[in-house]
Amino acid sequence: MALGILIQLAAIGLIVIMLGAIQKKIFVWKTGFWGKGGNGWHYDLMLLVMNLVIVVTGGGKLVVPA
């Protein structure tokens, strides 16, 4: 993603990873949104939304097109 090559595909892959992390924290570890001691899934949700913005907007003008 840092080089701007295939940025939308990389963002989709990171969205899948973040969905898996959120799923594990909610259903396996039974962690709340904020969690105990900062171990909630709020940070994972923030990264998911940031990658979703990259997928929707196309990444900006410095992206190498695929």
Predicted model as a PDB file, atoms N, CA, C, CB and O in Angstrom, pLDDT in the B-factor column:
MODEL        1                                                                  
ATOM      1  N   MET A   1       0.814  -1.185   0.000  1.00 66.00           N  
ATOM      2  CA  MET A   1       0.000   0.000   0.000  1.00 66.00           C  
ATOM      3  C   MET A   1       0.864   1.257   0.000  1.00 66.00           C  
ATOM      4  CB  MET A   1      -0.930  -0.007   1.193  1.00 66.00           C  
ATOM      5  O   MET A   1       0.463   2.275  -0.564  1.00 66.00           O  
ATOM      6  N   ALA A   2       2.017   1.207   0.608  1.00 70.00           N  
ATOM      7  CA  ALA A   2       2.861   2.396   0.720  1.00 70.00           C  
ATOM      8  C   ALA A   2       3.355   2.862  -0.649  1.00 70.00           C  
ATOM      9  CB  ALA A   2       4.052   2.114   1.636  1.00 70.00           C  
ATOM     10  O   ALA A   2       3.585   4.057  -0.838  1.00 70.00           O  
ATOM     11  N   LEU A   3       3.519   1.966  -1.590  1.00 74.00           N  
ATOM     12  CA  LEU A   3       4.012   2.332  -2.914  1.00 74.00           C  
ATOM     13  C   LEU A   3       2.895   2.729  -3.867  1.00 74.00           C  
ATOM     14  CB  LEU A   3       4.793   1.191  -3.502  1.00 74.00           C  
ATOM     15  O   LEU A   3       3.169   3.252  -4.948  1.00 74.00           O  
ATOM     16  N   GLY A   4       1.643   2.492  -3.490  1.00 78.00           N  
ATOM     17  CA  GLY A   4       0.525   2.852  -4.354  1.00 78.00           C  
ATOM     18  C   GLY A   4       0.273   1.848  -5.461  1.00 78.00           C  
ATOM     19  O   GLY A   4      -0.380   2.172  -6.453  1.00 78.00           O  
ATOM     20  N   ILE A   5       0.781   0.638  -5.308  1.00 82.00           N  
ATOM     21  CA  ILE A   5       0.590  -0.391  -6.323  1.00 82.00           C  
ATOM     22  C   ILE A   5      -0.500  -1.343  -5.851  1.00 82.00           C  
ATOM     23  CB  ILE A   5       1.918  -1.158  -6.607  1.00 82.00           C  
ATOM     24  O   ILE A   5      -0.407  -1.927  -4.771  1.00 82.00           O  
ATOM     25  N   LEU A   6      -1.536  -1.491  -6.675  1.00 86.00           N  
ATOM     26  CA  LEU A   6      -2.682  -2.345  -6.354  1.00 86.00           C  
ATOM     27  C   LEU A   6      -3.260  -2.018  -4.980  1.00 86.00           C  
ATOM     28  CB  LEU A   6      -2.274  -3.817  -6.409  1.00 86.00           C  
ATOM     29  O   LEU A   6      -3.560  -2.915  -4.192  1.00 86.00           O  
ATOM     30  N   ILE A   7      -3.409  -0.748  -4.708  1.00 90.00           N  
ATOM     31  CA  ILE A   7      -3.807  -0.295  -3.377  1.00 90.00           C  
ATOM     32  C   ILE A   7      -5.212  -0.752  -3.005  1.00 90.00           C  
ATOM     33  CB  ILE A   7      -3.726   1.214  -3.299  1.00 90.00           C  
ATOM     34  O   ILE A   7      -5.464  -1.066  -1.842  1.00 90.00           O  
ATOM     35  N   GLN A   8      -6.132  -0.795  -3.967  1.00 90.00           N  
ATOM     36  CA  GLN A   8      -7.490  -1.213  -3.639  1.00 90.00           C  
ATOM     37  C   GLN A   8      -7.547  -2.696  -3.299  1.00 90.00           C  
ATOM     38  CB  GLN A   8      -8.432  -0.907  -4.797  1.00 90.00           C  
ATOM     39  O   GLN A   8      -8.290  -3.093  -2.402  1.00 90.00           O  
ATOM     40  N   LEU A   9      -6.778  -3.516  -3.997  1.00 91.00           N  
ATOM     41  CA  LEU A   9      -6.754  -4.941  -3.668  1.00 91.00           C  
ATOM     42  C   LEU A   9      -6.104  -5.180  -2.313  1.00 91.00           C  
ATOM     43  CB  LEU A   9      -6.012  -5.727  -4.750  1.00 91.00           C  
ATOM     44  O   LEU A   9      -6.540  -6.049  -1.557  1.00 91.00           O  
ATOM     45  N   ALA A  10      -5.076  -4.423  -2.006  1.00 92.00           N  
ATOM     46  CA  ALA A  10      -4.435  -4.542  -0.697  1.00 92.00           C  
ATOM     47  C   ALA A  10      -5.393  -4.101   0.403  1.00 92.00           C  
ATOM     48  CB  ALA A  10      -3.141  -3.708  -0.647  1.00 92.00           C  
ATOM     49  O   ALA A  10      -5.436  -4.721   1.466  1.00 92.00           O  
ATOM     50  N   ALA A  11      -6.151  -3.051   0.167  1.00 94.00           N  
ATOM     51  CA  ALA A  11      -7.117  -2.574   1.156  1.00 94.00           C  
ATOM     52  C   ALA A  11      -8.218  -3.599   1.385  1.00 94.00           C  
ATOM     53  CB  ALA A  11      -7.724  -1.243   0.712  1.00 94.00           C  
ATOM     54  O   ALA A  11      -8.662  -3.780   2.518  1.00 94.00           O  
ATOM     55  N   ILE A  12      -8.663  -4.267   0.337  1.00 96.00           N  
ATOM     56  CA  ILE A  12      -9.675  -5.319   0.483  1.00 96.00           C  
ATOM     57  C   ILE A  12      -9.120  -6.465   1.321  1.00 96.00           C  
ATOM     58  CB  ILE A  12     -10.134  -5.838  -0.903  1.00 96.00           C  
ATOM     59  O   ILE A  12      -9.821  -7.005   2.177  1.00 96.00           O  
ATOM     60  N   GLY A  13      -7.874  -6.837   1.081  1.00 96.00           N  
ATOM     61  CA  GLY A  13      -7.249  -7.883   1.884  1.00 96.00           C  
ATOM     62  C   GLY A  13      -7.146  -7.501   3.350  1.00 96.00           C  
ATOM     63  O   GLY A  13      -7.373  -8.334   4.227  1.00 96.00           O  
ATOM     64  N   LEU A  14      -6.806  -6.245   3.624  1.00 97.00           N  
ATOM     65  CA  LEU A  14      -6.722  -5.787   5.006  1.00 97.00           C  
ATOM     66  C   LEU A  14      -8.097  -5.702   5.656  1.00 97.00           C  
ATOM     67  CB  LEU A  14      -6.036  -4.434   5.069  1.00 97.00           C  
ATOM     68  O   LEU A  14      -8.216  -5.905   6.865  1.00 97.00           O  
ATOM     69  N   ILE A  15      -9.134  -5.407   4.882  1.00 98.00           N  
ATOM     70  CA  ILE A  15     -10.499  -5.414   5.414  1.00 98.00           C  
ATOM     71  C   ILE A  15     -10.875  -6.813   5.871  1.00 98.00           C  
ATOM     72  CB  ILE A  15     -11.503  -4.908   4.359  1.00 98.00           C  
ATOM     73  O   ILE A  15     -11.476  -6.980   6.932  1.00 98.00           O  
ATOM     74  N   VAL A  16     -10.529  -7.814   5.083  1.00 98.00           N  
ATOM     75  CA  VAL A  16     -10.824  -9.207   5.457  1.00 98.00           C  
ATOM     76  C   VAL A  16     -10.087  -9.581   6.741  1.00 98.00           C  
ATOM     77  CB  VAL A  16     -10.430 -10.178   4.313  1.00 98.00           C  
ATOM     78  O   VAL A  16     -10.653 -10.238   7.615  1.00 98.00           O  
ATOM     79  N   ILE A  17      -8.836  -9.166   6.854  1.00 97.00           N  
ATOM     80  CA  ILE A  17      -8.063  -9.456   8.062  1.00 97.00           C  
ATOM     81  C   ILE A  17      -8.682  -8.772   9.278  1.00 97.00           C  
ATOM     82  CB  ILE A  17      -6.603  -9.007   7.887  1.00 97.00           C  
ATOM     83  O   ILE A  17      -8.779  -9.378  10.345  1.00 97.00           O  
ATOM     84  N   MET A  18      -9.102  -7.518   9.125  1.00 97.00           N  
ATOM     85  CA  MET A  18      -9.705  -6.802  10.250  1.00 97.00           C  
ATOM     86  C   MET A  18     -11.047  -7.396  10.648  1.00 97.00           C  
ATOM     87  CB  MET A  18      -9.878  -5.333   9.904  1.00 97.00           C  
ATOM     88  O   MET A  18     -11.384  -7.421  11.832  1.00 97.00           O  
ATOM     89  N   LEU A  19     -11.819  -7.877   9.672  1.00 98.00           N  
ATOM     90  CA  LEU A  19     -13.076  -8.555  10.004  1.00 98.00           C  
ATOM     91  C   LEU A  19     -12.807  -9.810  10.820  1.00 98.00           C  
ATOM     92  CB  LEU A  19     -13.857  -8.910   8.725  1.00 98.00           C  
ATOM     93  O   LEU A  19     -13.543 -10.112  11.759  1.00 98.00           O  
ATOM     94  N   GLY A  20     -11.764 -10.538  10.469  1.00 97.00           N  
ATOM     95  CA  GLY A  20     -11.382 -11.722  11.240  1.00 97.00           C  
ATOM     96  C   GLY A  20     -10.936 -11.369  12.646  1.00 97.00           C  
ATOM     97  O   GLY A  20     -11.259 -12.083  13.597  1.00 97.00           O  
ATOM     98  N   ALA A  21     -10.197 -10.277  12.790  1.00 96.00           N  
ATOM     99  CA  ALA A  21      -9.744  -9.845  14.112  1.00 96.00           C  
ATOM    100  C   ALA A  21     -10.921  -9.422  14.977  1.00 96.00           C  
ATOM    101  CB  ALA A  21      -8.742  -8.692  13.987  1.00 96.00           C  
ATOM    102  O   ALA A  21     -10.987  -9.767  16.157  1.00 96.00           O  
ATOM    103  N   ILE A  22     -11.857  -8.670  14.387  1.00 96.00           N  
ATOM    104  CA  ILE A  22     -13.040  -8.240  15.131  1.00 96.00           C  
ATOM    105  C   ILE A  22     -13.881  -9.445  15.536  1.00 96.00           C  
ATOM    106  CB  ILE A  22     -13.880  -7.258  14.294  1.00 96.00           C  
ATOM    107  O   ILE A  22     -14.368  -9.513  16.664  1.00 96.00           O  
ATOM    108  N   GLN A  23     -14.053 -10.384  14.630  1.00 97.00           N  
ATOM    109  CA  GLN A  23     -14.839 -11.586  14.924  1.00 97.00           C  
ATOM    110  C   GLN A  23     -14.222 -12.356  16.077  1.00 97.00           C  
ATOM    111  CB  GLN A  23     -14.943 -12.487  13.684  1.00 97.00           C  
ATOM    112  O   GLN A  23     -14.940 -12.813  16.967  1.00 97.00           O  
ATOM    113  N   LYS A  24     -12.914 -12.506  16.078  1.00 95.00           N  
ATOM    114  CA  LYS A  24     -12.242 -13.244  17.150  1.00 95.00           C  
ATOM    115  C   LYS A  24     -12.389 -12.522  18.488  1.00 95.00           C  
ATOM    116  CB  LYS A  24     -10.755 -13.437  16.816  1.00 95.00           C  
ATOM    117  O   LYS A  24     -12.635 -13.159  19.513  1.00 95.00           O  
ATOM    118  N   LYS A  25     -12.240 -11.208  18.483  1.00 94.00           N  
ATOM    119  CA  LYS A  25     -12.340 -10.459  19.733  1.00 94.00           C  
ATOM    120  C   LYS A  25     -13.758 -10.479  20.298  1.00 94.00           C  
ATOM    121  CB  LYS A  25     -11.891  -9.022  19.517  1.00 94.00           C  
ATOM    122  O   LYS A  25     -13.934 -10.527  21.516  1.00 94.00           O  
ATOM    123  N   ILE A  26     -14.764 -10.444  19.437  1.00 94.00           N  
ATOM    124  CA  ILE A  26     -16.145 -10.414  19.924  1.00 94.00           C  
ATOM    125  C   ILE A  26     -16.605 -11.800  20.369  1.00 94.00           C  
ATOM    126  CB  ILE A  26     -17.081  -9.875  18.838  1.00 94.00           C  
ATOM    127  O   ILE A  26     -17.115 -11.955  21.478  1.00 94.00           O  
ATOM    128  N   PHE A  27     -16.428 -12.812  19.512  1.00 95.00           N  
ATOM    129  CA  PHE A  27     -17.042 -14.111  19.759  1.00 95.00           C  
ATOM    130  C   PHE A  27     -16.158 -15.101  20.499  1.00 95.00           C  
ATOM    131  CB  PHE A  27     -17.453 -14.706  18.475  1.00 95.00           C  
ATOM    132  O   PHE A  27     -16.670 -15.939  21.242  1.00 95.00           O  
ATOM    133  N   VAL A  28     -14.855 -15.029  20.319  1.00 94.00           N  
ATOM    134  CA  VAL A  28     -13.961 -15.988  20.981  1.00 94.00           C  
ATOM    135  C   VAL A  28     -13.465 -15.433  22.310  1.00 94.00           C  
ATOM    136  CB  VAL A  28     -12.764 -16.332  20.071  1.00 94.00           C  
ATOM    137  O   VAL A  28     -13.539 -16.108  23.336  1.00 94.00           O  
ATOM    138  N   TRP A  29     -12.960 -14.200  22.290  1.00 91.00           N  
ATOM    139  CA  TRP A  29     -12.391 -13.615  23.501  1.00 91.00           C  
ATOM    140  C   TRP A  29     -13.426 -12.881  24.335  1.00 91.00           C  
ATOM    141  CB  TRP A  29     -11.275 -12.672  23.141  1.00 91.00           C  
ATOM    142  O   TRP A  29     -13.141 -12.477  25.463  1.00 91.00           O  
ATOM    143  N   LYS A  30     -14.653 -12.700  23.781  1.00 92.00           N  
ATOM    144  CA  LYS A  30     -15.748 -12.017  24.478  1.00 92.00           C  
ATOM    145  C   LYS A  30     -15.344 -10.627  24.975  1.00 92.00           C  
ATOM    146  CB  LYS A  30     -16.222 -12.861  25.654  1.00 92.00           C  
ATOM    147  O   LYS A  30     -15.635 -10.250  26.110  1.00 92.00           O  
ATOM    148  N   THR A  31     -14.673  -9.880  24.112  1.00 92.00           N  
ATOM    149  CA  THR A  31     -14.207  -8.530  24.435  1.00 92.00           C  
ATOM    150  C   THR A  31     -15.220  -7.511  23.948  1.00 92.00           C  
ATOM    151  CB  THR A  31     -12.821  -8.256  23.809  1.00 92.00           C  
ATOM    152  O   THR A  31     -15.773  -7.656  22.858  1.00 92.00           O  
ATOM    153  N   GLY A  32     -15.466  -6.490  24.738  1.00 92.00           N  
ATOM    154  CA  GLY A  32     -16.380  -5.427  24.344  1.00 92.00           C  
ATOM    155  C   GLY A  32     -15.725  -4.452  23.385  1.00 92.00           C  
ATOM    156  O   GLY A  32     -14.572  -4.630  22.991  1.00 92.00           O  
ATOM    157  N   PHE A  33     -16.470  -3.417  23.012  1.00 94.00           N  
ATOM    158  CA  PHE A  33     -15.969  -2.436  22.054  1.00 94.00           C  
ATOM    159  C   PHE A  33     -14.710  -1.759  22.575  1.00 94.00           C  
ATOM    160  CB  PHE A  33     -17.040  -1.391  21.749  1.00 94.00           C  
ATOM    161  O   PHE A  33     -13.729  -1.645  21.841  1.00 94.00           O  
ATOM    162  N   TRP A  34     -14.716  -1.307  23.826  1.00 92.00           N  
ATOM    163  CA  TRP A  34     -13.547  -0.662  24.413  1.00 92.00           C  
ATOM    164  C   TRP A  34     -12.639  -1.665  25.094  1.00 92.00           C  
ATOM    165  CB  TRP A  34     -13.972   0.401  25.403  1.00 92.00           C  
ATOM    166  O   TRP A  34     -11.441  -1.413  25.226  1.00 92.00           O  
ATOM    167  N   GLY A  35     -13.170  -2.789  25.527  1.00 87.00           N  
ATOM    168  CA  GLY A  35     -12.364  -3.827  26.153  1.00 87.00           C  
ATOM    169  C   GLY A  35     -11.856  -3.428  27.532  1.00 87.00           C  
ATOM    170  O   GLY A  35     -12.212  -2.381  28.072  1.00 87.00           O  
ATOM    171  N   LYS A  36     -11.029  -4.278  28.073  1.00 80.00           N  
ATOM    172  CA  LYS A  36     -10.423  -4.020  29.379  1.00 80.00           C  
ATOM    173  C   LYS A  36      -8.953  -3.697  29.153  1.00 80.00           C  
ATOM    174  CB  LYS A  36     -10.593  -5.247  30.348  1.00 80.00           C  
ATOM    175  O   LYS A  36      -8.216  -4.507  28.590  1.00 80.00           O  
ATOM    176  N   GLY A  37      -8.533  -2.541  29.582  1.00 75.00           N  
ATOM    177  CA  GLY A  37      -7.136  -2.155  29.399  1.00 75.00           C  
ATOM    178  C   GLY A  37      -6.784  -1.807  27.967  1.00 75.00           C  
ATOM    179  O   GLY A  37      -5.621  -1.921  27.580  1.00 75.00           O  
ATOM    180  N   GLY A  38      -7.763  -1.383  27.162  1.00 74.00           N  
ATOM    181  CA  GLY A  38      -7.493  -0.983  25.786  1.00 74.00           C  
ATOM    182  C   GLY A  38      -7.414  -2.134  24.799  1.00 74.00           C  
ATOM    183  O   GLY A  38      -6.861  -1.976  23.710  1.00 74.00           O  
ATOM    184  N   ASN A  39      -7.961  -3.294  25.162  1.00 85.00           N  
ATOM    185  CA  ASN A  39      -7.895  -4.459  24.284  1.00 85.00           C  
ATOM    186  C   ASN A  39      -9.194  -4.721  23.546  1.00 85.00           C  
ATOM    187  CB  ASN A  39      -7.521  -5.672  25.077  1.00 85.00           C  
ATOM    188  O   ASN A  39      -9.454  -5.855  23.142  1.00 85.00           O  
ATOM    189  N   GLY A  40     -10.005  -3.709  23.364  1.00 92.00           N  
ATOM    190  CA  GLY A  40     -11.266  -3.873  22.648  1.00 92.00           C  
ATOM    191  C   GLY A  40     -11.054  -3.912  21.140  1.00 92.00           C  
ATOM    192  O   GLY A  40      -9.923  -3.955  20.655  1.00 92.00           O  
ATOM    193  N   TRP A  41     -12.151  -3.898  20.419  1.00 93.00           N  
ATOM    194  CA  TRP A  41     -12.053  -3.988  18.963  1.00 93.00           C  
ATOM    195  C   TRP A  41     -12.307  -2.634  18.290  1.00 93.00           C  
ATOM    196  CB  TRP A  41     -13.045  -5.027  18.436  1.00 93.00           C  
ATOM    197  O   TRP A  41     -12.587  -2.584  17.092  1.00 93.00           O  
ATOM    198  N   HIS A  42     -12.214  -1.541  19.048  1.00 94.00           N  
ATOM    199  CA  HIS A  42     -12.402  -0.214  18.471  1.00 94.00           C  
ATOM    200  C   HIS A  42     -11.281   0.141  17.488  1.00 94.00           C  
ATOM    201  CB  HIS A  42     -12.473   0.832  19.579  1.00 94.00           C  
ATOM    202  O   HIS A  42     -11.544   0.771  16.463  1.00 94.00           O  
ATOM    203  N   TYR A  43     -10.064  -0.245  17.777  1.00 94.00           N  
ATOM    204  CA  TYR A  43      -8.943   0.057  16.889  1.00 94.00           C  
ATOM    205  C   TYR A  43      -9.052  -0.740  15.580  1.00 94.00           C  
ATOM    206  CB  TYR A  43      -7.606  -0.253  17.593  1.00 94.00           C  
ATOM    207  O   TYR A  43      -8.755  -0.217  14.505  1.00 94.00           O  
ATOM    208  N   ASP A  44      -9.471  -1.982  15.676  1.00 96.00           N  
ATOM    209  CA  ASP A  44      -9.663  -2.804  14.476  1.00 96.00           C  
ATOM    210  C   ASP A  44     -10.756  -2.222  13.583  1.00 96.00           C  
ATOM    211  CB  ASP A  44     -10.017  -4.251  14.866  1.00 96.00           C  
ATOM    212  O   ASP A  44     -10.630  -2.219  12.358  1.00 96.00           O  
ATOM    213  N   LEU A  45     -11.823  -1.732  14.200  1.00 97.00           N  
ATOM    214  CA  LEU A  45     -12.902  -1.115  13.432  1.00 97.00           C  
ATOM    215  C   LEU A  45     -12.423   0.150  12.728  1.00 97.00           C  
ATOM    216  CB  LEU A  45     -14.086  -0.792  14.343  1.00 97.00           C  
ATOM    217  O   LEU A  45     -12.809   0.414  11.589  1.00 97.00           O  
ATOM    218  N   MET A  46     -11.582   0.933  13.404  1.00 97.00           N  
ATOM    219  CA  MET A  46     -11.040   2.146  12.799  1.00 97.00           C  
ATOM    220  C   MET A  46     -10.187   1.797  11.568  1.00 97.00           C  
ATOM    221  CB  MET A  46     -10.201   2.938  13.834  1.00 97.00           C  
ATOM    222  O   MET A  46     -10.299   2.459  10.536  1.00 97.00           O  
ATOM    223  N   LEU A  47      -9.345   0.776  11.666  1.00 97.00           N  
ATOM    224  CA  LEU A  47      -8.524   0.367  10.524  1.00 97.00           C  
ATOM    225  C   LEU A  47      -9.393  -0.163   9.386  1.00 97.00           C  
ATOM    226  CB  LEU A  47      -7.506  -0.700  10.952  1.00 97.00           C  
ATOM    227  O   LEU A  47      -9.094   0.074   8.216  1.00 97.00           O  
ATOM    228  N   LEU A  48     -10.466  -0.878   9.725  1.00 98.00           N  
ATOM    229  CA  LEU A  48     -11.385  -1.383   8.705  1.00 98.00           C  
ATOM    230  C   LEU A  48     -12.022  -0.218   7.948  1.00 98.00           C  
ATOM    231  CB  LEU A  48     -12.478  -2.274   9.346  1.00 98.00           C  
ATOM    232  O   LEU A  48     -12.093  -0.245   6.720  1.00 98.00           O  
ATOM    233  N   VAL A  49     -12.480   0.793   8.662  1.00 97.00           N  
ATOM    234  CA  VAL A  49     -13.124   1.948   8.022  1.00 97.00           C  
ATOM    235  C   VAL A  49     -12.123   2.724   7.159  1.00 97.00           C  
ATOM    236  CB  VAL A  49     -13.739   2.882   9.090  1.00 97.00           C  
ATOM    237  O   VAL A  49     -12.474   3.183   6.073  1.00 97.00           O  
ATOM    238  N   MET A  50     -10.893   2.871   7.627  1.00 96.00           N  
ATOM    239  CA  MET A  50      -9.876   3.563   6.823  1.00 96.00           C  
ATOM    240  C   MET A  50      -9.606   2.822   5.515  1.00 96.00           C  
ATOM    241  CB  MET A  50      -8.570   3.709   7.622  1.00 96.00           C  
ATOM    242  O   MET A  50      -9.456   3.446   4.464  1.00 96.00           O  
ATOM    243  N   ASN A  51      -9.544   1.505   5.578  1.00 96.00           N  
ATOM    244  CA  ASN A  51      -9.331   0.732   4.353  1.00 96.00           C  
ATOM    245  C   ASN A  51     -10.554   0.769   3.449  1.00 96.00           C  
ATOM    246  CB  ASN A  51      -8.981  -0.711   4.692  1.00 96.00           C  
ATOM    247  O   ASN A  51     -10.417   0.743   2.226  1.00 96.00           O  
ATOM    248  N   LEU A  52     -11.739   0.828   4.028  1.00 96.00           N  
ATOM    249  CA  LEU A  52     -12.957   0.950   3.233  1.00 96.00           C  
ATOM    250  C   LEU A  52     -12.969   2.283   2.474  1.00 96.00           C  
ATOM    251  CB  LEU A  52     -14.205   0.833   4.138  1.00 96.00           C  
ATOM    252  O   LEU A  52     -13.414   2.336   1.327  1.00 96.00           O  
ATOM    253  N   VAL A  53     -12.492   3.336   3.095  1.00 94.00           N  
ATOM    254  CA  VAL A  53     -12.389   4.640   2.419  1.00 94.00           C  
ATOM    255  C   VAL A  53     -11.426   4.549   1.242  1.00 94.00           C  
ATOM    256  CB  VAL A  53     -11.921   5.738   3.410  1.00 94.00           C  
ATOM    257  O   VAL A  53     -11.690   5.121   0.184  1.00 94.00           O  
ATOM    258  N   ILE A  54     -10.321   3.844   1.411  1.00 92.00           N  
ATOM    259  CA  ILE A  54      -9.358   3.671   0.320  1.00 92.00           C  
ATOM    260  C   ILE A  54      -9.987   2.908  -0.835  1.00 92.00           C  
ATOM    261  CB  ILE A  54      -8.102   2.937   0.816  1.00 92.00           C  
ATOM    262  O   ILE A  54      -9.769   3.256  -1.995  1.00 92.00           O  
ATOM    263  N   VAL A  55     -10.766   1.871  -0.533  1.00 92.00           N  
ATOM    264  CA  VAL A  55     -11.417   1.092  -1.589  1.00 92.00           C  
ATOM    265  C   VAL A  55     -12.429   1.952  -2.349  1.00 92.00           C  
ATOM    266  CB  VAL A  55     -12.114  -0.151  -0.992  1.00 92.00           C  
ATOM    267  O   VAL A  55     -12.495   1.901  -3.577  1.00 92.00           O  
ATOM    268  N   VAL A  56     -13.209   2.734  -1.619  1.00 93.00           N  
ATOM    269  CA  VAL A  56     -14.277   3.534  -2.245  1.00 93.00           C  
ATOM    270  C   VAL A  56     -13.711   4.713  -3.032  1.00 93.00           C  
ATOM    271  CB  VAL A  56     -15.253   4.047  -1.178  1.00 93.00           C  
ATOM    272  O   VAL A  56     -14.186   5.001  -4.131  1.00 93.00           O  
ATOM    273  N   THR A  57     -12.711   5.396  -2.494  1.00 92.00           N  
ATOM    274  CA  THR A  57     -12.210   6.601  -3.169  1.00 92.00           C  
ATOM    275  C   THR A  57     -11.149   6.310  -4.221  1.00 92.00           C  
ATOM    276  CB  THR A  57     -11.647   7.553  -2.153  1.00 92.00           C  
ATOM    277  O   THR A  57     -10.870   7.172  -5.055  1.00 92.00           O  
ATOM    278  N   GLY A  58     -10.565   5.154  -4.208  1.00 87.00           N  
ATOM    279  CA  GLY A  58      -9.583   4.807  -5.211  1.00 87.00           C  
ATOM    280  C   GLY A  58      -8.152   5.093  -4.788  1.00 87.00           C  
ATOM    281  O   GLY A  58      -7.228   4.797  -5.545  1.00 87.00           O  
ATOM    282  N   GLY A  59      -7.939   5.649  -3.627  1.00 82.00           N  
ATOM    283  CA  GLY A  59      -6.598   5.822  -3.111  1.00 82.00           C  
ATOM    284  C   GLY A  59      -5.935   7.147  -3.388  1.00 82.00           C  
ATOM    285  O   GLY A  59      -4.891   7.423  -2.797  1.00 82.00           O  
ATOM    286  N   GLY A  60      -6.476   7.982  -4.248  1.00 81.00           N  
ATOM    287  CA  GLY A  60      -5.886   9.291  -4.487  1.00 81.00           C  
ATOM    288  C   GLY A  60      -5.152   9.376  -5.813  1.00 81.00           C  
ATOM    289  O   GLY A  60      -5.229   8.465  -6.637  1.00 81.00           O  
ATOM    290  N   LYS A  61      -4.436  10.483  -6.013  1.00 80.00           N  
ATOM    291  CA  LYS A  61      -3.815  10.746  -7.321  1.00 80.00           C  
ATOM    292  C   LYS A  61      -2.424  10.134  -7.473  1.00 80.00           C  
ATOM    293  CB  LYS A  61      -3.724  12.231  -7.548  1.00 80.00           C  
ATOM    294  O   LYS A  61      -1.894  10.094  -8.584  1.00 80.00           O  
ATOM    295  N   LEU A  62      -1.824   9.659  -6.386  1.00 78.00           N  
ATOM    296  CA  LEU A  62      -0.471   9.099  -6.469  1.00 78.00           C  
ATOM    297  C   LEU A  62      -0.458   7.570  -6.593  1.00 78.00           C  
ATOM    298  CB  LEU A  62       0.323   9.511  -5.248  1.00 78.00           C  
ATOM    299  O   LEU A  62       0.555   6.929  -6.312  1.00 78.00           O  
ATOM    300  N   VAL A  63      -1.575   7.001  -7.010  1.00 81.00           N  
ATOM    301  CA  VAL A  63      -1.696   5.545  -7.116  1.00 81.00           C  
ATOM    302  C   VAL A  63      -1.267   5.094  -8.508  1.00 81.00           C  
ATOM    303  CB  VAL A  63      -3.151   5.087  -6.819  1.00 81.00           C  
ATOM    304  O   VAL A  63      -1.613   5.711  -9.515  1.00 81.00           O  
ATOM    305  N   VAL A  64      -0.507   4.007  -8.538  1.00 76.00           N  
ATOM    306  CA  VAL A  64      -0.147   3.386  -9.809  1.00 76.00           C  
ATOM    307  C   VAL A  64      -1.334   2.530 -10.242  1.00 76.00           C  
ATOM    308  CB  VAL A  64       1.176   2.526  -9.687  1.00 76.00           C  
ATOM    309  O   VAL A  64      -1.683   1.580  -9.540  1.00 76.00           O  
ATOM    310  N   PRO A  65      -1.958   2.833 -11.364  1.00 69.00           N  
ATOM    311  CA  PRO A  65      -3.147   2.064 -11.774  1.00 69.00           C  
ATOM    312  C   PRO A  65      -2.807   0.625 -12.112  1.00 69.00           C  
ATOM    313  CB  PRO A  65      -3.813   2.721 -12.973  1.00 69.00           C  
ATOM    314  O   PRO A  65      -1.721   0.317 -12.602  1.00 69.00           O  
ATOM    315  N   ALA A  66      -3.754  -0.237 -11.841  1.00 62.00           N  
ATOM    316  CA  ALA A  66      -3.550  -1.666 -12.108  1.00 62.00           C  
ATOM    317  C   ALA A  66      -3.859  -2.002 -13.542  1.00 62.00           C  
ATOM    318  CB  ALA A  66      -4.409  -2.514 -11.188  1.00 62.00           C  
ATOM    319  O   ALA A  66      -3.741  -3.160 -13.944  1.00 62.00           O  
TER     320      ALA A  66                                                      
ENDMDL                                                                          
END                                                                             
